[in-house]
Amino acid sequence: MTTFVYPSEPPHLPQKPGKPANGEHFASTPENPLWFTHDPAIYHDPASNNYYIYATEAKSLRSKDLIHWEDIGRVTDVPPAESHDHVGTNHIWAPDIVKVGEEYRLYCSNSSFGVRQSCIYLAVSDNAEGPFIPRGAVIKTTNDSPVNAIDANIIEDHTNGKQYMVYGSFWGGCHIIELDKTTGLAAEDGVGTCLVRRPQWCDSAVEGPYIVYNKDRDYYYLFVSYASLKSDYNIRVGRSKCVTGPYLDHNGRDLTDLEDYDNSIGYMIACGYQFHEGISYMGPGHNSVLHDFDNEWYLVSHIRERNFKGGEPSMMHVRKMLWTNDGWPVVSPEIYSGEKVQPVTKELMVGKYERIRLTPTIPQGVQTSVCMSLFSDGRAMLADSIHAQWTLIDDTTFVLTYAKTTETYRILPTWDYELWQPTIAITGKDDKGICLWGKKWGEI
């Protein structure tokens, strides 16, 4: 029988930096590189085989394995003069990188909080660590524009090689424009086509768009962040056969539909959560996605410890991402520690679990865990009150049924960061499109 291999013990998460004596700001040091890594864009460099993160304020991290990270400093200095003159600040937010030929292109946002007087500009280098030298402005917006020029992400049309930039935040939502692949600058005038927006009753809160193409499913997937980055940030997904949309969610709702009166549009794959022990997290968002050379998928985002009074610094999490049989992404409930999907037996699955249902709420709250038991005879019990049944449908997937609900889970060996031990993680969704997380913590 094949041995079920758990990942090795990872490094402990770096301790949260303390506030200085005056209490104004958190302190950052090289010993805690995951902290203050806001708006992380992941990139696997084919030249060096290193993984890189590009984050707000041009911060960059480097890794060999997506587990151990080092801060390599700022990869670009200041925006070009035409951007600074338009915006009035030197802030560099949410960079994204793409390699075209031998040129590395970093798309940076230059803006300040709460305004649309913004610019996305291009900086280039001959290597992934820079320095990246500004080339020119890609798009500028003003406070009269219907969209905000920040949060760029680059995607190619797999059918013809055309390159596009998706971008935007709040106000008129997120848009997509075509790029000139030769120069890296805009190939069209105007603000492009709207792909996602939200109604005014929720402050139009959507940003951080990121598109990936999954050739196995033959869909483009648009990831966006809803709500406030300081509290109820959460990650939603739509998919399309065409890179320029429309993007529909699991219920066939267009992500541009403003008739969203219960916060249900968009397939939600991550939100604030709390297992019984360990850190309570809130506000995962502004994610990027890595489809690695070995056909593995990862979701990278920033996240905060729970504190609804605000003021918490963000840190970076990397999580394994899997796919359901009907073509939707699901994310591991645990931080990545080197796990690989592998066959599992029914005997190994029997036990006591914590289970979290990632239900959309208004506003998006922190979802907490309840107990779940899987018995060897196929019975299951949720929260000591719901009678259910479970069965393995293949050696990496099981189904849980109760009442008129069916939940389908993928299975992963992983490291339990709350109990600090190896365990089995489960991630999936129900037949209504609600995502579910869980982990085994004990035997029956």
C-alpha positions in Angstrom: 0.0 0.0 0.0 1.3 3.5 -0.9 2.5 5.5 2.1 0.6 8.7 2.8 3.4 11.3 3.0 2.8 14.4 5.1 4.9 17.6 4.5 7.9 18.2 6.7 7.6 20.7 9.6 7.8 24.2 8.1 9.4 27.2 9.7 7.2 29.0 12.3 5.5 32.1 11.1 7.5 35.1 12.0 6.3 36.9 15.1 4.1 39.9 14.5 6.3 43.0 14.7 5.6 45.3 17.6 4.7 48.9 17.6 7.4 51.5 18.4 7.2 53.3 21.7 5.2 56.2 20.2 2.6 53.7 19.0 2.3 55.3 15.5 3.4 52.5 13.2 4.4 48.8 13.3 8.1 48.1 12.8 9.4 46.0 10.0 12.7 44.0 10.0 14.4 41.5 7.7 13.6 38.8 10.2 9.9 39.1 9.4 9.7 39.3 5.6 6.1 38.0 5.3 4.8 41.0 7.3 4.0 44.2 5.4 3.9 42.3 2.1 0.8 43.9 0.8 -0.8 43.1 -2.7 1.6 40.3 -3.4 2.2 39.3 -7.1 3.8 35.8 -7.5 6.2 35.0 -10.3 8.4 31.9 -11.0 11.4 33.0 -13.0 12.4 30.5 -15.7 15.9 32.0 -15.8 16.9 31.6 -12.2 14.2 29.1 -11.1 13.5 31.4 -8.1 10.1 32.4 -7.0 9.5 36.2 -6.5 6.9 38.3 -4.8 6.4 41.9 -5.9 4.4 43.9 -3.4 3.3 47.4 -2.6 6.1 50.0 -2.2 8.1 47.9 -4.6 9.0 45.4 -1.9 10.3 42.1 -3.3 10.8 38.7 -1.7 12.7 35.7 -3.1 12.2 31.9 -2.4 13.4 28.6 -3.7 10.4 26.6 -2.5 7.4 29.0 -1.7 8.0 28.2 2.0 11.2 30.0 3.0 11.3 33.7 2.0 13.9 36.5 2.1 13.4 40.2 1.6 15.6 41.4 -1.3 14.5 45.1 -1.0 12.9 47.5 -3.4 13.2 46.6 -7.1 12.3 50.0 -8.4 12.8 53.5 -7.0 10.4 56.2 -7.9 7.7 56.6 -10.6 8.6 58.4 -13.8 8.2 62.2 -13.9 5.0 62.1 -16.0 3.3 59.9 -13.4 4.5 61.8 -10.4 3.5 65.1 -12.0 0.0 63.7 -12.6 -0.5 62.0 -9.2 1.6 64.2 -6.9 3.1 61.3 -4.9 5.8 58.7 -5.2 3.7 55.8 -3.8 4.2 52.5 -5.7 1.3 50.1 -5.2 0.5 46.6 -6.3 3.1 45.8 -9.0 2.6 42.9 -11.4 5.2 41.3 -13.6 5.4 39.6 -17.0 8.3 38.5 -19.2 8.2 39.3 -22.9 11.1 37.9 -24.8 14.1 38.7 -22.6 12.5 41.8 -21.1 11.0 41.7 -17.6 8.1 44.2 -17.4 6.8 45.5 -14.1 3.5 47.3 -14.1 3.2 49.6 -11.1 0.4 51.7 -9.7 1.1 55.3 -8.6 -1.7 56.8 -6.5 -2.8 57.9 -3.0 -5.6 56.6 -0.8 -9.2 57.5 -1.7 -8.7 59.2 -5.0 -8.8 58.4 -8.7 -5.9 60.7 -9.6 -3.8 57.7 -10.5 -1.4 56.2 -13.0 -0.3 52.8 -14.0 3.2 52.9 -15.5 5.6 50.4 -16.9 9.2 49.8 -15.7 11.6 47.3 -17.3 14.6 45.2 -16.5 16.8 42.5 -18.0 16.3 40.3 -14.9 13.7 39.5 -12.3 15.4 41.3 -9.4 15.8 44.7 -11.2 16.4 47.4 -11.0 13.3 48.2 -13.0 13.7 51.4 -15.0 10.5 53.4 -15.8 9.5 53.4 -19.5 6.3 55.3 -19.6 2.6 55.7 -18.5 0.2 53.0 -19.6 -3.0 54.7 -18.4 -3.9 57.7 -16.3 -7.2 58.5 -14.5 -8.5 61.6 -12.7 -11.2 62.1 -10.1 -13.7 62.5 -13.0 -12.8 59.1 -14.5 -15.2 56.2 -14.2 -12.5 53.9 -13.0 -9.3 54.1 -11.0 -5.9 53.3 -12.6 -4.4 51.0 -10.0 -4.0 47.2 -9.5 -2.7 46.1 -12.9 -2.5 42.4 -14.0 -1.3 41.2 -17.4 -3.0 38.3 -19.3 -2.6 36.9 -22.8 -5.3 35.6 -25.1 -4.3 32.0 -25.6 -5.9 31.9 -29.0 -4.0 34.8 -30.7 -1.3 35.9 -28.3 -2.8 39.4 -27.8 -1.9 40.9 -24.4 -4.3 42.7 -22.1 -4.1 44.5 -18.8 -6.9 44.2 -16.3 -7.0 46.9 -13.6 -9.2 49.0 -11.4 -10.5 49.6 -7.9 -13.9 50.7 -6.4 -15.9 53.4 -8.2 -16.6 52.0 -11.7 -15.1 48.6 -10.9 -12.4 46.7 -12.8 -11.7 47.1 -16.6 -9.6 45.4 -19.2 -7.6 47.2 -22.1 -5.4 45.8 -24.8 -1.7 46.4 -24.7 0.9 46.8 -27.5 3.0 43.7 -26.9 6.0 45.4 -28.6 6.1 48.4 -26.3 4.2 47.1 -23.3 2.0 50.3 -23.3 -1.7 50.7 -24.1 -2.8 49.8 -27.6 -6.2 51.6 -27.3 -7.5 54.8 -26.0 -10.0 55.1 -23.1 -10.5 52.9 -20.1 -11.4 49.7 -21.8 -14.2 47.2 -21.0 -15.7 46.7 -17.5 -15.4 43.2 -16.2 -16.7 43.5 -12.7 -18.4 46.1 -10.6 -20.5 46.4 -7.4 -23.5 48.5 -6.3 -23.2 51.7 -4.4 -24.9 50.3 -1.3 -21.6 48.3 -0.7 -19.5 51.3 -1.5 -18.7 49.8 -5.0 -16.0 47.9 -3.1 -14.1 45.6 -5.6 -10.4 45.7 -6.6 -7.2 43.7 -7.2 -8.3 41.9 -10.4 -6.2 38.9 -11.5 -6.9 36.7 -14.5 -5.5 33.2 -15.2 -6.2 30.7 -18.0 -6.7 27.1 -17.1 -6.3 25.1 -20.3 -7.5 21.9 -18.7 -10.9 23.6 -18.1 -10.7 25.9 -21.1 -11.8 28.9 -19.1 -10.3 32.2 -18.0 -10.7 32.8 -14.3 -11.1 36.4 -12.9 -10.2 36.7 -9.2 -11.2 39.9 -7.4 -11.3 41.2 -3.8 -14.6 42.5 -2.4 -15.1 44.9 0.5 -12.6 46.6 2.9 -9.0 45.5 3.0 -8.9 46.5 6.7 -11.7 44.2 7.7 -14.0 42.2 5.5 -11.9 41.7 2.4 -12.8 38.4 0.6 -11.8 36.8 -2.7 -14.4 36.1 -5.4 -14.1 34.4 -8.8 -15.9 34.4 -12.1 -15.0 32.6 -15.3 -15.3 33.2 -19.1 -14.5 31.5 -22.3 -13.2 34.8 -23.6 -10.4 36.9 -21.9 -12.4 40.1 -22.3 -15.5 38.5 -20.7 -18.2 38.4 -19.7 -17.2 36.7 -16.4 -19.9 34.6 -14.7 -20.0 33.1 -11.3 -21.2 29.6 -10.2 -24.8 30.7 -10.5 -24.3 32.2 -14.0 -24.5 35.7 -12.7 -22.4 38.3 -14.5 -19.9 40.0 -12.2 -21.0 43.3 -13.6 -24.6 42.8 -12.4 -25.5 45.6 -9.9 -28.6 43.8 -8.7 -26.7 42.1 -5.9 -28.8 42.8 -2.8 -27.5 40.0 -0.6 -23.7 40.0 -1.4 -24.1 36.7 -3.3 -22.6 37.4 -6.7 -19.2 36.0 -7.2 -17.9 32.6 -6.2 -16.2 33.2 -2.8 -13.1 31.1 -2.2 -11.5 32.8 0.8 -12.7 35.1 3.6 -12.0 35.7 7.3 -11.9 32.4 9.3 -11.2 30.9 12.7 -10.3 27.4 13.7 -10.9 26.4 17.3 -7.2 27.0 18.2 -4.7 29.3 16.7 -4.9 32.7 15.1 -8.2 34.2 13.9 -7.7 35.8 10.5 -9.6 38.4 8.6 -9.4 40.1 5.3 -7.6 37.8 2.8 -7.4 39.6 -0.5 -5.6 41.2 -3.4 -4.4 37.8 -4.5 -2.3 36.5 -7.3 -2.2 33.0 -8.7 0.7 30.8 -9.8 0.3 28.0 -12.3 3.7 26.4 -11.8 5.9 24.6 -14.2 4.8 21.2 -12.8 1.1 22.0 -13.3 0.6 22.8 -9.6 -1.6 25.8 -8.6 -1.1 28.3 -5.8 -3.1 31.3 -4.5 -1.1 34.1 -2.8 -2.7 36.9 -0.8 -2.2 39.3 2.1 -4.2 38.7 5.2 -4.6 40.2 8.7 -5.0 38.9 12.2 -8.5 39.6 13.4 -8.9 43.1 14.9 -12.1 45.0 13.9 -10.6 48.1 15.6 -8.2 48.3 12.7 -4.5 49.0 12.7 -3.3 45.4 12.0 -0.4 45.0 9.6 -0.9 42.6 6.7 1.2 39.5 6.1 1.5 37.1 3.1 0.0 33.6 2.9 0.7 31.1 0.1 -1.9 28.3 -0.2 -2.3 25.3 -2.5 -5.1 25.6 -5.0 -7.0 22.7 -6.4 -9.9 22.3 -8.9 -13.3 20.7 -8.6 -14.6 18.3 -11.2 -17.0 21.0 -12.5 -14.2 23.4 -13.0 -14.0 25.8 -10.0 -10.9 26.6 -7.8 -10.8 25.6 -4.2 -8.1 26.6 -1.7 -6.3 24.8 1.1 -7.4 25.9 4.6 -3.7 25.8 5.7 -0.7 27.7 4.6 1.4 25.9 2.1 4.1 23.6 3.5 5.1 21.5 0.5 2.0 19.2 0.3 1.1 17.2 -2.8 -2.2 15.5 -3.6 -1.9 11.8 -3.2 -4.1 8.7 -2.8 -5.9 8.3 0.6 -7.6 5.3 2.2 -11.0 5.3 3.9 -9.4 4.1 7.1 -7.1 7.2 7.1 -10.1 9.5 6.6 -12.0 8.3 9.6 -11.8 10.7 12.5 -12.8 14.0 14.0 -12.6 17.3 11.9 -13.1 21.0 12.2 -15.2 22.3 9.3 -15.8 25.9 8.1 -18.5 27.0 5.7 -17.4 30.1 3.8 -20.8 31.7 3.6 -21.2 35.2 2.1 -22.6 37.6 4.7 -23.3 41.4 4.9 -20.7 42.6 5.8 -18.4 39.6 5.3 -17.7 38.2 8.8 -15.1 35.8 10.2 -16.4 32.3 9.7 -15.8 29.9 12.6 -15.4 26.1 12.7 -17.8 23.4 13.9 -17.0 19.8 14.7 -17.5 17.0 12.1 -17.0 13.3 12.6 -16.5 10.7 9.8 -17.2 7.1 10.9 -15.9 3.9 9.3 -19.4 2.7 8.4 -20.1 5.8 6.2 -22.0 7.8 8.7 -21.1 11.4 9.5 -22.1 13.9 12.2 -22.0 17.7 12.0 -21.9 19.7 15.2 -23.4 16.8 17.1 -26.8 17.5 15.5 -26.8 17.0 11.7 -26.9 13.3 10.5 -25.0 12.9 7.3 -23.3 10.2 5.1 -19.9 10.3 3.5 -18.1 8.2 0.8 -14.9 8.3 -1.1 -15.7 8.8 -4.8 -12.0 8.4 -5.8 -8.8 8.2 -3.8 -8.4 12.0 -3.5 -12.1 13.1 -3.2 -15.0 12.4 -0.9 -18.7 13.4 -0.8 -20.7 14.4 2.2 -24.5 14.4 2.0 -27.3 15.5 4.3 -30.9 16.7 3.8 -30.8 18.0 0.1 -27.2 19.2 0.3 -24.1 17.6 -1.3 -20.6 18.7 -0.4 -17.6 17.5 -2.5 -14.1 17.8 -1.0 -10.6 17.4 -2.3 -8.1 15.8 0.2 -4.6 17.0 1.0 -1.9 16.0 3.5 -0.8 19.2 5.1 0.7 20.9 8.1 -1.7 22.1 10.7 -0.4 25.6 11.7 -2.9 25.9 14.6 -2.0 22.6 16.3 1.5 22.4 14.9 1.3 18.9 13.6 0.8 17.0 10.3 -2.8 16.4 9.4 -5.4 15.8 6.6 -6.9 19.0 5.1 -10.1 19.1 3.1 -11.3 21.8 0.7 -14.3 21.9 -1.5 -17.8 23.3 -2.2 -21.4 22.3 -1.9 -24.0 22.0 -4.7 -25.0 25.6 -4.0 -21.5 27.0 -4.7 -20.5 27.6 -1.1 -16.8 26.8 -0.4 -15.9 24.6 2.6 -12.7 24.1 4.6 -11.7 21.5 7.1 -9.0 19.6 8.8 -8.6 16.4 10.8 -7.6 16.9 14.5 -8.3 13.6 16.2 -9.3 10.0 16.1 -12.8 8.6 16.9 
